[in-house]
């Protein structure tokens, strides 16, 4: 899906859209999780939802701490901690004035630096949804192409590149009005660096807006589906040991939005918890020790915030509070 200058990484469930009308395209993502001791949690906060998309990245040094704002100006989203926890990748949107771009910054918000990209205004709409490789040497991200017709970009590629922007490689190439009629999103490297999980969303092909999690080799070969189409899955995140992938159902708001995990070959499907009526949970991201997941949770017309849960679905704990909606948790390591 592409609504503005860039293809947004995440969709909000319809109940969340009702709470925050008009900002669904801001919904960020949980990002790659690397093994280690649980550290800070970065997330996206909509600091002024009344004026549309005005998201900034915040972090919590520890559970119960006061959130600290890391970015300002424009719009920043889709935070992803580096494997050593010292840097954060993120996406910056410019309101259509120039292509959306990937930046890095220190984990304290210092020294934001633009990622070198071949995307220019005459070439593409922008780069988004970046994620580190487990060795910190490469990135994977989305690149959208225009024109935008009926809320869809003409095409979306999944691209890998060195951390300095060199050696770009397109590993998945989808065009909305050509043979594929689908879009890939949510690319996440496996902990061993050999595979990438990705959401593939139907755009004009039937069943429209159906989606599933797929796994592909890091060079773009051997694409295979992990989740059943009935779940309309999206937002994958690998466990630190690489044995399971967490995701949510109803990526495009088709029904109840709940958290699941499965093995990378599609076996061992588990629902973490059955959501009560008008309640929803999405955007899961593992803790570095693999014991818990951070995610977005809300109910009815209440404000969605970041919560955590044990990997078996018990021990629900609220992490953020307040009058501003929070999305896209990424759990860094110490």
Buried (B, 14 or more C-beta within 10 A) or exposed (E): BBBBBBBBBBBBBBBBBEBBEEBBBBBBBBBBBBBBEBBBBBBBBBBEBEEBBBBBBBBBBEBEEEBBEBBEEBBBBBBBBBBBBEBBBBBBBBEEEBBBBBBBBBBEBEEBEEBBBEBEEEEBBBBBBBBBBBEBEBBBBBBBBBEBEEEBBBBBBBBBBBBEBEEBBEBBBBBBEEEBBBBBBBBBBBBEBEBBBBBBBBBBEEEEBBBBBBBBBBEBEEBEEBBBEEBBBBBBBBBBEBEBBBBBBBBBBBEBBBBBBBBBEBEEBBEBBEBEEEBBBBBBBBBBBBBBBBBBBBBEEBBBBBBBBBBEBEEBEEBBEEEBBBBBBBBBBE
